[in-house]
Amino acid sequence: MDGRQAASGRRAVDVSVVSSGHHVADARLHRHCAALRRAGLSVEVIARGAAGDAPVGADFRPLPGRGRVRRGLSALVLPIRARGRVMVTLDPELVPSARLRRALWPGRRLVVDVHEDYLALLADRAWARGAAGAVARGWARSATLLSRGADVTAVADEHVPPLAAVRRMVVRNLPDFGLLPSPSALDPVPRALYVGDVRESRGLSAMLWALEAAPDWELDIVGPLAPAAERTVERWRATSPAAGRVRFHGRMPPQKAWALARGAWAGIALLEGTRAFSEAIPSKVYEYLACGLPVLTSPLPRAARLVEDAGAGAVAADGEAAGAVLAGWSGQRREAHRAARAAALRWSAAQRGAPTPYDELAFAVAELLDRRPPLAQSVAAMADAVAGAAAEVAEAVSAAAPAPASAGGGRRRGGEADSAGGPRAAGGERGEDEFGEDGTRRQWAAG
């Protein structure tokens, strides 16, 4: 049998992207697959969900059912089912069996994607209490320790553990412009957009409160509604005068979700300052900016600094303050909104066409397969895809009002500059490209 044939007779693939818990519509999963495909690699995805939500060009193999027991059982067998010469795991419970797979099957390689600080995330989950929480925390610690020995350990930010590994790469959640629409003209009616998990810690009540305080605005909410928040939403819909102006779309794959950015006036990210979020920049903040949307963010330090330093939005401490910003942007502070939008459009235009951290990881995966393509060749497809969009962005920037020195609608807190450099890529060697948290590429000086 050909070496590229699986034991079952099915054709083997270069990379298996495997998740026991994530839905196939997950945005980071889609960004991984898009970059791997740009690098010329064949990809299969094993995850929950329907084929219509799967990444374009990937061979999708759906998982049956859901639930923590089934998820735990899946974690034991999924690495064995994977056909790829390189496996990319997206969940901590997969790491032990994935390490075993690599040890037993010569030539198999492993990439562990640690997209969140798992211990911090558990503090935000109601089920992670008592005995269940203790087991989950022990598993998270073990998975983090084992992830250090992968061929490549990708972490979503500099502070995300493990802080040391055989080869540690920071793959920030910067936008993939191929999955996002080009900036467009504003809708006649002011409309805000939220994309992400829908739960209290992600700012659900603050968003609804803001819409009540800004009667000119509408809001599209895209993402799965947490079971604990269902009753809150039901009560709000039954009693709020703003209920008719808020639409809950549920889970959608990235390209469908972000199609709602066309015509939107702003993106909302009112996440609470929990342990999991306090040191992070939500990926949606980058994606709002990439779509040319002014961002209304909570005072998470790094997210607020990014928005304020770009002059591309405002910071609001709670729902009441957020509602005041929105009301001002459509009313007496309309010029502040124009300025923030012009700044967001400039940010978007400056980032389009550049390789993403996901592309850098895809090149590392290709290296594991001894098939690393030239950088220019690998990025050519993405550059072609965004060339037309870049022209549209440039036209929109020229038509927008120039941005003032300070952030539109928000107060600058000390005017601090973004001094946080991106993490060292591919093992931290000097001279390699890096990405700062503002989304720009940076170069470490040699020597």
N, C-alpha and C positions, 0 to 999 in steps of 0.2 A: 504493500500500500504506500502511496505517496506520503512523504513526511508531512505534507500539509493537509492530510486527511485525519479527521478525528476518529477515535476508536469506533464510534457508532456508524461510520461511513459518511457522516456529514462533513462538509468542507470546513477545514479549520480556518481561523481568521487570525489577523495580527494581534488584535487587542479585544479583550472582554472587559466591558465596564459593568460591574456587578453591584447590585444593591439589594439587601434583604428588607429594607425599610422605606427607601425613597420611592416616590411615584415617578414614572417615566417622564412626566412633564416637568420634573425638577429643573430649575434654570441652570444650576452648576453642572448637572449631568449633560445638558444640551451644549453648554459651552465646551466641556471636555470633548464631546463627540465631534463638534464642528471643527475644533482645532486638529484633532487626530485625523479627520478626513482631509483637511487642508494639507496635512503632512504626507498624504498619499497612502494612509494606512486603512486597512479594512477593519470594521468595528462591529461587534455584536453587543447588545445591551440586554441584561437580564434584570428585570425589575417589575414592580407592580404597575398595573395600568393597561391601557388599550393601545393598539397599534397606531391609532390616529394621533396619539400624543407623543409618539416616539420621535427621536431625532431623525432628520432627513438623511438617507443614505446608510443608516445602521440596520443590521439584522436584529430585529426585536424578538425576544423570547420572554413572554409574560409569566409572572408568578401567580399561582392561584391563591385566592383568599387573602386574609390579613389577620392581624391579631398578634399579641406578643409571643404566644406559644408557637404559632406557626412561623413567626419571624425567627425565633430561636432555632427551630428545626431547620429552617432554610439556610441559616448561617453555617450549619454543619455540612450541608451537601452542595451548596451553590458553587464553591470553588472547584469541586470535582466535576460539575457539569460544564464549567466554562471551557470553551474551545480555544481561546486565544493563547498565543505564546507569551503574551504579557497580559496580566490581569490587573485592573484598576479597581480597588475596593473603595466604596463610599460610606461604609458603616463600620463602627468599631467591632461589632460582634463577628464580622467576617475575618478579622485579622488572624486569629489563631489557626483556623483551618486553611486560610490562604498561605500562611507560612509553612504549614505541613505539606500542602500541595507542591510548593516550590522545592521542598526538601526531598520529596518522593519522586518528582518528575524532573529529571535533568533537562536543562535547557529552558525551563519555565522561569519567567521573571515576574516580579511583583512591584506594583506601585500602590502605595497606601495614600489615599486622599483624606487628610484630617481637616475637614472644612469648618469645624467649630471646636471650641474648648469644651469637651464633653462633660467634664465635671461641673463647670459653670452652667452649662445648659441644663443639667439635671436639677439644679436649684430652681429652675423656672418651670418644672413639670410637676403637676399636682400628684401624679401617680408615684413619683419617686420619693416616697416617704416610708418610714418604718423598714421592715425587712426587705421589701421590694427595692427601696432606695439603696439600702446597704449593698445588696447584690449588684445593682446597676452600677454603683460607684466602684465596687471592686472590679467589675468587668471593664469599666472604662479605664481604670488605672492599668490593668493588665494589657488591654488593647493598645494603649498609648505606649507602654514599654515595648511591646512586641513590634509596633510600627517603626521603631527606630532601626530595626534590622532589615527593612525592605530595601530593594534595589534603589528606589527613589521614594522619599517621604515628602509628599506635598502638603503644606499647611496653608490655611487661608489668610494668615496674617502673621506678623513677626512675633506676637505674643502668644500664639496658639502652640500648645505643646504637641509633640516633644520639641524641646529647644535644641536638642542635638540628635543627629542621626547619621547613618552611613553616607547618605546624600540627601540633604534637606533643601527643598526648594519652596520658596514662598510664592504661592499662586493666588494673588489677590483677586477678589471678585470684581475685576474691572470689566467693562462692557464689551461684548462681542457685537460690533456694529452690523455684522451680517444677520443677526437675529432681531435687530431693532429697525423701526421705520425712520425715514428721514424727517427732520423737522418740517412742520407744515404751518399753514395759516391757522390762526386761532378760531375756534368756534364762536358763533355770535353770543352764546350764553356761557358765562364763566363755568369751567368744569375742572375739578381736581381729579387726580388719579392716585390710587394706592395699589401696589402689586406686592404680594407676599402672604405669609401666614396671617390669619385673622384671629387674633386673641387679645386679651387685655394687655399683656406685656408688650404687644406690638402697637399699642396705641388705639385700640378699637374705640373705647369710650371717648377718648380725646378727639378722634376724627368726627364722631357723631355729634359731639358737643359743638365742635367748630362749625359744622354745617348748620346747626340750629342758629348759631350766632351770625351766620353769613347768608341771609335769605336769597341773595342773587345767585348763589353757587349751586352746582350739582356735583355729585361725587360718584365715581366708579370704583368699586372695591373688587379686586381680583385675587383669589386665593382661597384655600380651604378654610372653612370656619371650624375652629376648635370646638369640640363637644361642650366644653365648659362655658363657651360664650354663646351657645345657641339660644338659651333662655333670655340672655341679655338682649340679643338682637330681636327676638320675638316681642318682648315687652316694648322695646323702643319703637319698632314698626307700628305697634298697636296704639301708641300714645303720642308719638312725636309729630309735630306739624311739618317737620322736614323729611318725613319718611318717603314721600313721593319724589324727592330729589336725590335719593341715594339708591344705587343699584348694586346688588351683590351678584357677581358673576360666577362665583365658585372657582374651582381649579381650572386652569387653562394652560396649554403648552406655551412657551415663551413668545413665539412669534404672534400667536393669536392674542395673548395678553397684552403685549406691547403695541399691537395695532390700535388699541384704545388711547395711546399717547397722541395719535394724530388729532390735532385740534384742541388738545387739553391746554389749560392755562397754567397748571402747576402740578408738581408731584409732592405727595405727603409722606413723611417718615417720622411719626411722633412716637418712636419707641421709648419705653421707660428705661431708666438708668439701672437695669439689673446687672448682676455680675457678668452675665453672658454678653451684654451689649455695651457696657460702659467703656471698654477699650476698643470697640470695633467701629468700623464704618459700614453700615448696611449696604449691601450691593445695590439696592434700589436707588440709593443716592447717586451713585455713579451712572446708573441707567437713566434716571430722570435727566441728568445733565446731558448725557449722550443724545437724548431725544430733544434737547433744547428747551427743557421745562425748568422754570424756576423751582427751587426746592424749599419746602417748608419743613424744617426739621426740629426735633426736640434738642435740648442742650447736651446731647452726647458730645464729649469734648472734641473728638477728632472729626466727626461729621459736621459739627457746627463750625469748626475752624476751616474745613474745606469749603463749605458753602459761603462763609463770610469772606474768606480770602479771595475767592473767585468773584465775589459781588453778585452771586447768582441765586439769591433767595433771602430767607429770613429764619430766625431762631425763635421758637415759641415754647414757653415753659409748660403750658397746659392747653386744654381745649379752648378755654376762654380767650387766651392770648392768640391762639391759632385762628380762631374765628375773627378776631379783630384784624389780623393781618390780611386774611382773605377779603373781608369787607372793605378794607382800605385799598387793596389791589384792584377791586372792581369799582371803587368809588373815588374818594378824594385823593387817594395815593396811587392813582392809575399810572402816573409817570414812574413811580418806584417799580411797579410791575414791568413796565417797558424796559427799564434799565436792567432789571434782574434777568429778563428774558434775553436781552442782547448779550449779557455776560454768559448765560448758559449756552447760547448759540456759538459764541466764540470758543468756549471750552470744548464743545462738540466738534467744531471744525478743526481745532488744534489736535485732537486725538484720532480722528478718522484716518484709516489707512496704515496705522502703525501695528506691528505685531503685538499680541496680548501676552500676558503671563501664561495663558493656556497654550499659546503657540510654543513658548519656550519649553513647557512641560512636554508637549507633543514631540518636539525635537529630541528631548531626552529619552522619550519612549522609543523613537525611531533608532536612537543610538543603541538601546538595549537589543534591538533587532538587527543591528549592524546595517541599518538602512537610513541613516540620517541624511536628508536631502539638503541641498544648498538653501540657505536662509531666503535668498531672494526668490528662488523658485517656489518655495513652500508658501510664501506670503503673497505670491502673485495673484492667486485666486481671490483672496480677501481684498487686495488692492483694487482689482478689477470690479469687484462687487460694490465697493463703496465710492468709486470714482464719480459716478453720476450723482450719488447722494451728496458728496462733498461740494459739487457745484451748486446744488440746491441750498446747502447750508450757507455757502458764501453769499448767495443772493439774499437769503433771509437775514444774515448778519448785516449786510449793507442797508437793508430796509429797516432794521430795528434801530431804536434810539440808542445813542452811546451811553455806556454805563458810567455812573458817577464813581467817585473813589470809594465810597462805603457801600455796604450791601443794601440792596433794595428791600425796604420793609423790615429790616432787622438791625439791631444795634451791634456794633463791633465791640468785642470784649478785649480791649487793650491793643488791638491791631497786631496781634502776634503773627509772625510769619510762620509758614509751614516749614519746619526744620527737620521733619522726620524723613530720613532717606529710606529708600526701599531696601528690603533685606537682600543679603548676598545670595545670588542664584547659584544653582548647581554646585553645592558644596562650599560656597563662600569664597571662591578664588577671586583674587583681584583681577581687574580688567574685564570682568563679565558684566553684561548689561543688567540693570535692575529697574524696577518700577517703583516710583514713589507713591504715597497714598493719594496724591492729587492726580494720579493716572499717567503722569509723564514718565518717559524713559530717562534713566540716569546712568552715568558711566563712572565707575570707580577709577580713580587715577592709578596708573600702573606704578608698581614700586611702592 
